[in-house]
Structure formats: C-alpha cells, structure tokens
Amino acid sequence: MGLEVARTEKRRIALQTEFDGQRSQAQRNRLGQFATPADLALEIADFVKSLLEDDQAIHFCDPAVGTGAFYSALRTVFADNSIASAVGVEIDPSLARIARELWGRFGLRVVEGDFTRFATSAGQARRPNVILTNPPYVRHHHMEREYKAAIQRLSQKSVGLRISGLTGLYVHFVLLATEWMSDGGIGAWLIPSEFMDVNYGEALRRYLSERVTLIRIHRFDPQNVQFDDALVSSAVVVFRKTVPSDSTEVRFTLGGSLEEPAVLQDVPLSRLCPNEKWTLYPPDPKDESRTCNGKSRLKFSDLFEVRRGIATGSDKTFILPRDEALRLGLPEKWLKPILPSPRHLKRTILEADTAGYPKIETPLAVIDCALPEAVVREDYPTLWAYFCEAEKTGVTNRYLLRRRTPWYKLEQRKVAPFLCTYMGRGAKEKRPFRFIWNRTAATATNLYLLVYPRDHLARVLRSRSERAAEVFEFLCGISGVDLRNAGRVYGGGLHKMEPKELGAISVDALVRMIPELESAISRSTLFDV
C-alpha cells in the first residue's frame, strides 16, 4: 500500500496548493489555515514512532486534519497493520471533502465540524492514543465574542485552569484534545512558539509542566519560517499523557531539525516555572547576562521604570510636522514635541532646539489638549475646526478614541531621558533594538519603550548629570544576544520587547561602571548584592 499512499500524497499536495490559491491571505489568517509542510509532518511522525512500542496499536486523531498531511505521514511511517483506527476533524467543508476523498479508502474517518465540540460530546469516537496535528492559529480577536467566551469556559471547566481571554484557538485545542486522549497517549503539536513567552501562554505552560509528561519542545530558527504564508515562529511540542515524575527532564532544542537540532538542553522539570519564559532554554552560549543559576543579581527593573509610549489611536490625526501645525493656526500651547517612527530616526543621541524639539530634519508635534469640547469651540476656533474635520473622516469610531472623553484626550507620559525601540530585526551580533538618549522635550509613541531611571540611579543622575553618558554607554553595550533572549521573536526574525521583558535584563555591569551607584546599592537593604 506504500506506493498508493505516495501517489495519494502527491495528489494531496496538488489539491492543497489549489485550495490555498483560492483563499486570500486575510481569509487564511482569520481562519488560521496554514498547511503543514509534508517533510515536517513526516519528521514529526517519525519522532513519535520512536516513542512507541513496536507492537502498539495506533488509534490516531488529527483535530484539524485539513487535507490530511499528518495522516499521510502516519501511513508512510507506520506499518498498515499497526493503525487500528483513525479520525480527523475539520471545520472547513471544502477541506473535509478533500480529506475524505483522499484518505477515506485508507481508513480515515473524516468528521466535518468544530473539534472543540466534537471532543467534549459523548460517544463521538474511540479515544486516541496518538495525536499528530497542526491546530488552527486563530488569534483571539478573530474569534467571535460569543464563541470565544464559550470556548474559554469550556477549557477552564475541562482542565480547571484560568484561561486568558487573549488566548489563541490552538491553546484550547491542545487542552481539550489532551483531556479527551487516552491515558498514556502521545501528543505531538505543531504550534506557534509564542506560548513560551507571552503572559497568556501561562495556562498552557502550567498544563504542560504539571498535567502531562513533557518530552520535547523544539523551536525552529525564527529566520526559517515553517509556513511560507504566515510569519509565525513555530515549535513542535511532544508529550505523554501521564503525570510527570520528580525525575522528569524535558529536552529543549533550537534550530536545525527534530533529529539534528543546532542546540539542545535537558532541563529538569523542577526548573520549569509556568510564569517565566521558556525560551530561556536552551541558552545561547553567547549569553553572558545571567549567573550560573539562571538569575540576574540586579535586574533592569531595579534601576529603571519602563513604560510603553503613548497610543494616540490615530497618528495621522494627532501627529503632524510642527511647521504644518503652525501654518494651520493650531495653538502652540497645545502642541508638544514627539519623536518620529524609529525607521525615520537615524540618530541615537537627540539634542533639542530652543523650543525643546529634536534637532532633526522634520520636527513633529502632537496635539495634546484635554479641554472640554465647549471650551475648545469657544476659545480655540482653529483647533476646533481641525477636530471637526477629523470627525468627518470617521476617526472617532476607532477603538481607542470612542472610549475617551473627549475623544481627542491623549494618554500622558513624562518625557523619558532614554528610549528603546519596540520592534526590530537582528541576528547573531546585530542588535534588534536601538537605545536612544533623549536630551529633548519630546515624548514618543508606543513604537518605543520609555526608560526612566529610578531610585538609586535617579538620585545619582540628579547629583552627577554627567553620569548619564555612562548609562547610555551601558544601554548601547547590551549585546544583541541578551536583547533577543529577553524579548520575543516572531517568524521571519521580527523581535519585540515588552516593558517587563526589558526589565529582566541584568544591570550588574552598569552598577560596576558607576562607583556612586555601586556604593548606594551596597548600603541599601533593597538588594542582595
């Protein structure tokens, strides 16, 4: 039957390509339909085979079967007589029809419907002992509100864990399918690696570390996107449905393939904390930011407060060149300097003109007025006319603006002396984020992190302002490796840094650079140094 399976697989790939061409990128993003590459499905199936007994009967399930990439891999890797039963669930009628036509004669029962309902209904099918799948990567904001609330309640009831409303659909698939799977079964999941970093991934991290025996987490190189049509950094998560023992070790691998990873580390389960990032494993050999026990002595957040910049709700409305704002007659008292997007800001040290604006080619102003509408209309007619023109464009229907009173009232942030770009790209020694020394009166949008010295460091800088240059030298000296390890990465090598993530970076080197700071900290009871 091997030759027939190979012929059917060739036909499957052709039909998958045809199907993908009929759906727009936006449609497939919304539905989370990203087909598993055939070679990767085979690699995962082969790895799972190595975990099973030779004579074990396979009861297979793919909760998001699509055109059947994983069933094809199963039929290729396992002997025909070892597959006792197989079921695939697919919510898309077109894909369900393709899978049934291709694989029905090979023993795959295809169920058209929502797997989350299928797995929790009575008498639906024999419980599987092998799950191989690539569940739909549907972001929470693409799920209808009622459905999202219902599936959140269903998962929480099923596993007894609090599930964040920001959780993507794939997490619910993992939880519900594993609860349904027979005890001792093996699950292999191709899912976004974001769950290892993000706060809303904590429930899944807790489930994997406490409810099942986690065997392997393999992260692919973020530069090597597994799906040609989705910028998703992927991971293969493999576990057995058994309660973990005290001696359990989890193998974390990075880069290369499942069989031949570039880096690996065996981590005792006792070291895996659900409320910490798991992308710390395996460590980058160039990462010198941590001590031997994996913890920094002093963290960035001990010396700095980090906040996101302001979200205007409509940069096109509120931010414009200062010269244009003045030409329009907008009152200068309601204009504040603001930095341009990082891609338009080439300098890392910003000096100010006499009005506090950065000395750059096109200084920008942000309209920052919180006066009631009646006062603006009466006292500032040109500003009122500007707001009225903006309203005609429908801008007040935007998410942030319709929640503000008045709609043009912006968030407030103190001017930050240092900033860090929020997104960027960089591999090896290249830094994905830039630090900026802001010697102006300009605020910044949420494309930046605002960095404020606090406590001991703030007092040192007040008394010795020249030490700011050493602080900036330290910030610019944080290695690309340390920055990438602190932040999170998406497919295609796009890195992002949240305030808490920047706050976890070691500042021991900064303390050593500034004697007054080291002395102040050594006398303090706040830090154990």
C-alpha positions in Angstrom: 0.0 0.0 0.0 3.1 2.3 0.3 3.0 3.2 -3.4 -0.7 4.0 -3.3 -0.1 6.3 -0.3 2.8 8.0 -2.1 0.5 8.6 -5.1 -2.3 9.9 -2.9 0.1 12.2 -1.1 1.3 13.7 -4.4 -2.4 14.4 -5.3 -2.9 15.9 -1.8 -0.1 18.4 -2.3 -1.6 19.5 -5.6 -5.1 19.9 -4.1 -3.6 21.8 -1.1 -1.8 24.2 -3.4 -5.0 24.7 -5.4 -7.0 25.3 -2.2 -4.5 27.8 -0.9 -4.7 29.7 -4.1 -8.4 30.2 -3.8 -8.2 31.9 -0.4 -6.8 35.3 0.3 -4.0 35.8 2.8 -6.5 37.8 5.0 -9.0 34.9 4.9 -6.5 32.3 5.8 -5.1 34.5 8.6 -8.6 34.9 10.1 -9.2 31.1 9.9 -5.7 30.1 10.9 -5.4 27.8 7.8 -1.7 27.2 7.3 -0.9 23.8 5.8 1.8 21.6 7.4 4.8 21.1 5.0 4.9 17.4 4.0 8.6 16.9 5.1 7.9 18.4 8.5 4.8 16.1 9.0 7.0 13.1 8.2 9.7 14.3 10.6 7.2 14.6 13.5 5.5 11.3 12.8 8.9 9.6 12.7 9.9 11.1 16.0 6.6 9.9 17.6 7.2 6.4 16.3 10.4 6.3 18.3 8.4 6.8 21.5 6.0 3.9 21.0 6.3 0.2 21.4 6.8 -1.7 18.2 3.6 -3.7 18.5 1.5 -0.9 19.9 -1.9 -0.5 18.2 -2.3 3.1 17.0 -5.6 4.9 17.5 -5.0 8.2 15.6 -6.6 11.6 15.7 -5.9 14.9 14.0 -8.2 17.6 15.4 -7.5 19.9 12.4 -7.0 17.4 9.7 -7.0 19.8 6.7 -6.1 17.8 3.6 -4.5 15.1 5.7 -0.8 15.9 5.8 -0.3 14.2 9.2 -2.4 11.1 8.2 -0.3 10.8 5.1 2.8 10.9 7.3 1.3 8.4 9.7 0.6 6.0 6.8 4.1 6.4 5.4 6.0 5.9 8.7 3.8 3.3 10.5 3.0 -0.2 9.2 -0.5 -0.6 7.9 -1.4 -3.3 10.4 -0.4 -1.1 13.3 -3.1 1.6 12.6 -6.2 0.3 14.4 -8.4 3.4 13.9 -8.1 6.9 12.7 -10.3 10.0 12.8 -9.7 13.5 11.5 -11.9 16.5 12.3 -12.2 19.5 10.0 -14.4 22.5 10.3 -14.0 23.7 6.7 -16.4 21.7 4.4 -14.1 22.0 1.4 -11.1 20.6 3.3 -13.2 17.9 4.9 -14.4 16.8 1.5 -10.8 16.7 0.1 -9.5 14.7 3.1 -12.4 12.2 2.9 -11.9 11.7 -0.9 -8.2 11.2 -0.5 -7.9 9.2 2.7 -11.3 7.6 3.3 -10.3 4.4 1.5 -7.2 4.2 3.7 -9.2 4.0 6.8 -9.5 7.7 7.9 -12.9 8.7 9.2 -13.4 12.4 8.5 -15.8 14.3 10.7 -16.9 17.7 9.5 -17.3 20.1 12.4 -15.8 22.0 15.3 -13.3 19.9 17.1 -13.9 21.7 20.4 -17.5 20.4 20.4 -16.5 17.0 19.0 -14.0 16.3 21.8 -16.5 17.2 24.5 -19.5 15.3 23.2 -20.5 11.9 24.3 -19.8 8.8 22.2 -18.0 10.7 19.4 -15.2 8.1 18.8 -12.7 5.9 20.4 -10.2 7.9 22.5 -7.0 8.3 20.5 -3.6 7.3 21.8 -1.7 9.3 19.1 -2.4 12.9 18.2 -0.4 14.5 15.4 -1.7 17.9 14.4 -1.2 21.5 13.4 -4.2 23.2 15.0 -5.6 26.4 13.6 -3.6 29.5 14.6 -6.6 31.8 15.1 -5.8 34.9 17.2 -8.4 35.8 19.9 -9.5 38.9 18.1 -10.5 36.9 15.0 -12.9 34.8 17.1 -16.5 35.9 17.5 -17.1 37.2 21.1 -19.7 34.6 22.0 -17.6 31.7 20.6 -14.5 33.0 22.4 -16.3 33.2 25.7 -17.9 29.8 25.3 -14.6 28.0 24.4 -12.9 29.8 27.3 -15.5 28.5 29.7 -15.2 25.0 28.2 -11.5 24.8 28.5 -11.5 26.2 32.1 -14.1 23.6 33.1 -12.2 20.8 31.4 -8.7 21.4 32.8 -9.5 23.5 35.9 -7.1 26.3 34.9 -7.8 30.0 34.4 -7.5 30.7 30.6 -6.8 34.3 29.5 -9.2 35.9 27.0 -6.2 36.7 24.9 -5.5 33.0 24.3 -5.4 31.8 20.7 -7.6 28.9 19.5 -4.7 26.5 19.3 -4.2 26.5 23.1 -7.8 25.4 23.5 -7.3 22.6 21.0 -4.2 21.3 23.0 -6.1 21.4 26.3 -9.3 19.8 25.1 -7.8 17.2 22.9 -5.4 16.0 25.6 -8.1 15.7 28.1 -10.0 13.6 25.6 -7.0 11.4 24.7 -6.5 8.1 26.4 -4.1 7.9 29.3 -0.5 7.1 28.3 -1.1 8.5 24.8 1.3 10.7 22.9 0.5 14.1 21.5 2.7 16.0 19.0 1.7 19.5 18.3 3.0 22.0 15.7 2.0 25.3 17.3 3.3 28.9 17.5 6.2 29.2 19.9 4.7 32.4 21.3 3.1 30.4 24.2 6.6 30.0 25.6 6.9 33.8 26.1 3.6 35.5 26.4 1.6 36.0 29.6 -1.5 34.4 28.1 0.6 31.3 27.5 1.0 30.6 31.2 -2.0 28.3 31.4 -0.6 26.1 28.6 2.9 26.2 30.2 1.4 25.2 33.6 -0.6 22.3 31.9 2.5 21.0 30.1 4.6 21.1 33.3 2.1 19.8 35.8 -0.5 17.6 34.0 1.4 15.7 31.4 5.0 14.4 30.9 6.6 16.8 28.6 9.2 15.1 26.4 10.4 17.6 23.9 10.0 21.2 22.8 11.7 22.0 19.5 11.8 25.6 18.3 12.7 26.3 14.7 15.1 29.0 13.8 12.9 32.2 13.6 14.6 33.0 10.3 13.4 29.7 8.9 9.6 30.2 8.8 7.9 26.8 8.6 4.8 28.3 6.8 5.6 30.2 3.6 2.4 32.3 4.0 2.5 33.1 7.8 5.1 35.0 9.8 4.8 32.5 12.7 7.7 31.2 14.7 6.9 27.6 15.2 7.5 24.9 17.8 6.9 21.2 18.0 5.6 20.1 21.4 5.6 16.4 22.3 4.3 14.9 25.5 2.8 11.8 27.0 -0.5 11.9 28.9 0.9 10.7 32.2 1.5 12.5 35.5 5.2 13.7 35.4 7.6 12.2 38.0 10.1 14.1 40.1 12.9 12.9 37.9 11.3 14.1 34.6 13.7 16.0 32.3 12.5 17.9 29.3 14.6 18.2 26.2 14.6 21.7 24.7 16.1 22.1 21.2 16.6 25.0 18.9 17.3 25.3 15.2 18.1 22.6 12.8 15.6 19.7 12.8 14.0 17.5 15.3 16.5 14.8 14.6 19.5 17.1 14.3 18.9 20.3 16.3 21.5 23.0 16.4 21.4 23.4 20.2 19.9 21.3 22.9 19.5 21.3 26.7 17.9 18.8 29.0 16.1 20.7 31.7 14.8 19.2 35.0 11.1 19.7 35.3 11.6 21.3 38.7 13.3 24.2 36.9 10.4 24.9 34.6 8.3 27.7 36.1 4.9 28.4 34.3 5.1 32.1 35.0 8.5 32.5 33.4 9.7 32.4 29.8 10.6 29.0 28.5 12.6 30.5 25.6 15.5 30.7 28.0 16.0 27.0 27.1 18.3 26.1 25.5 20.6 29.0 26.4 22.5 30.8 23.8 26.2 30.1 24.5 27.0 33.8 23.9 24.5 35.0 26.6 26.6 36.3 29.5 23.7 38.2 31.1 22.9 35.5 33.6 24.6 33.9 36.5 25.1 30.1 36.8 21.7 29.6 38.4 20.0 31.4 35.6 19.1 34.5 37.6 20.4 38.0 37.3 21.6 39.6 40.6 20.2 43.0 39.7 17.6 43.4 37.0 16.9 46.4 34.7 13.6 47.0 36.6 15.6 47.5 39.8 17.1 50.7 38.4 14.7 51.7 35.6 11.0 52.1 35.2 9.9 51.0 31.7 6.7 52.0 30.0 5.2 51.9 26.5 4.9 55.2 24.7 1.5 56.7 24.0 -1.1 55.2 21.8 -2.8 58.1 20.0 -5.5 56.0 18.4 -4.8 57.8 15.1 -1.3 59.1 14.5 -2.4 60.6 11.2 -4.8 62.8 13.1 -2.8 63.8 16.1 0.8 63.9 14.8 2.0 66.3 12.1 5.1 68.3 11.2 5.4 71.3 13.6 5.7 73.8 10.7 2.4 72.4 9.2 0.7 72.6 12.6 1.7 76.3 13.0 0.7 77.0 9.4 -2.8 75.6 10.2 -3.0 78.0 13.1 -3.2 75.3 15.8 -2.4 76.9 19.2 1.2 76.3 20.1 0.3 75.8 23.7 -1.5 72.5 22.8 1.4 71.2 20.7 4.1 69.1 22.2 7.2 67.7 20.5 7.1 64.0 19.7 9.6 61.6 18.1 9.1 60.2 14.6 8.8 56.5 13.9 12.1 54.6 14.6 12.5 54.0 10.9 12.7 57.8 10.3 15.0 58.4 13.3 18.6 57.7 12.4 20.3 59.4 15.4 20.8 57.8 18.8 21.6 61.0 20.7 19.0 63.7 20.3 19.7 67.3 21.0 17.0 70.0 21.5 16.3 73.3 19.9 15.2 76.3 21.9 11.6 75.1 22.0 12.6 71.6 23.1 12.0 69.9 19.7 14.6 67.4 18.5 17.1 68.8 16.0 16.1 66.6 13.1 15.1 67.4 9.6 11.3 67.4 10.2 10.4 68.0 13.8 6.9 66.6 14.7 4.3 67.9 17.0 1.5 66.0 18.7 -1.8 67.7 19.5 -2.3 67.3 23.2 -5.4 69.0 24.5 -7.8 67.7 27.1 -10.1 70.7 27.4 -13.9 70.1 27.2 -15.3 70.5 23.7 -17.3 73.6 24.6 -14.1 75.3 25.8 -12.2 74.4 22.7 -15.0 75.6 20.4 -15.2 78.9 22.2 -11.5 79.7 23.0 -9.6 77.9 20.2 -11.6 78.0 17.0 -8.8 76.8 14.7 -8.2 73.8 16.8 -12.0 73.1 17.0 -12.2 73.4 13.2 -9.4 70.9 12.9 -11.1 68.4 15.2 -14.4 68.8 13.3 -12.6 68.0 10.0 -11.1 64.9 11.7 -14.5 63.8 12.9 -15.8 63.9 9.3 -13.3 61.1 8.4 -14.9 58.8 11.0 -11.8 58.8 13.2 -13.9 59.0 16.4 -15.2 55.4 15.6 -11.8 54.0 16.2 -11.4 51.7 19.2 -9.3 53.9 21.5 -11.0 57.2 20.5 -14.5 56.1 21.1 -13.6 55.2 24.7 -12.1 58.6 25.5 -13.9 61.7 26.8 -13.3 64.0 25.0 -12.3 61.7 22.1 -9.1 63.8 21.5 -7.8 63.4 25.0 -4.4 61.6 24.9 -2.5 59.4 27.3 0.1 61.2 29.3 3.7 60.3 29.7 6.6 62.1 31.3 9.5 62.8 28.9 11.8 59.9 29.1 15.6 60.5 29.0 16.2 57.1 27.4 14.2 55.1 24.9 14.3 51.7 23.4 12.7 50.8 20.1 9.9 48.3 20.5 10.4 46.2 17.4 13.3 45.2 15.2 15.3 42.6 13.4 18.8 41.3 14.1 20.7 38.0 14.2 24.0 36.9 15.7 25.8 40.1 16.9 23.3 42.5 15.4 21.1 44.2 17.9 17.4 44.0 17.1 16.6 47.1 19.3 18.1 50.6 19.5 18.5 52.7 22.6 18.2 56.5 22.3 19.5 59.2 24.6 16.7 61.8 24.5 18.0 65.2 25.5 14.8 66.9 24.2 11.3 67.6 25.5 9.8 65.1 23.1 7.5 62.3 24.1 7.2 59.1 22.0 4.5 56.8 20.6 4.1 53.1 21.5 6.7 52.2 18.9 9.1 53.0 21.7 9.7 51.9 25.3 10.2 54.8 27.6 13.1 54.3 30.1 13.1 56.3 33.3 15.9 56.0 35.9 14.5 55.3 39.3 15.5 55.2 43.0 19.3 55.0 43.4 20.1 55.7 39.8 17.8 58.7 39.6 19.5 60.2 42.7 22.9 59.6 41.2 21.9 61.3 38.0 20.4 64.3 39.8 23.7 64.9 41.6 26.0 63.9 38.8 24.3 64.5 35.5 27.5 63.6 33.6 26.9 60.0 34.6 24.0 59.9 32.0 26.6 59.3 29.3 27.8 56.2 31.2 24.2 55.0 31.5 23.8 55.4 27.7 27.1 53.7 27.1 25.8 50.7 29.2 22.5 50.6 27.3 24.3 50.6 23.9 26.6 47.9 25.2 23.8 45.4 25.9 24.5 42.6 23.4 22.2 41.5 20.6 22.1 38.1 22.2 20.9 39.5 25.5 18.3 41.6 23.9 17.0 38.8 21.7 16.9 36.4 24.7 14.9 39.0 26.8 12.4 39.8 24.1 10.2 37.5 21.9 10.6 36.6 18.3 8.1 36.0 15.5 8.5 34.2 12.2 10.9 35.9 9.8 13.1 37.1 12.6 10.9 40.0 13.9 11.7 40.7 17.5 9.6 42.6 20.0 10.3 43.8 23.5 7.7 44.4 26.2 8.5 46.5 29.3 8.6 43.5 31.7 10.9 41.7 29.3 13.4 44.6 29.1 13.1 44.8 32.9 14.5 41.3 33.3 17.9 42.1 31.7 20.9 42.2 34.1 22.3 45.6 35.1 25.3 44.3 37.1 27.7 45.8 34.6 26.1 49.3 34.9 26.5 49.2 38.7 30.1 48.4 38.3 30.5 51.3 35.9 29.3 54.0 38.3 31.0 54.0 41.8 28.4 56.2 43.4 25.7 53.8 42.3 27.5 50.8 43.5 28.1 52.4 46.8 24.5 53.5 47.2 23.2 50.0 46.4 25.7 48.3 48.7 24.3 50.4 51.6 20.7 49.6 50.6 18.6 46.8 52.1 16.6 46.6 48.9 19.1 44.5 47.0 21.1 41.4 47.9 24.4 42.1 46.2 
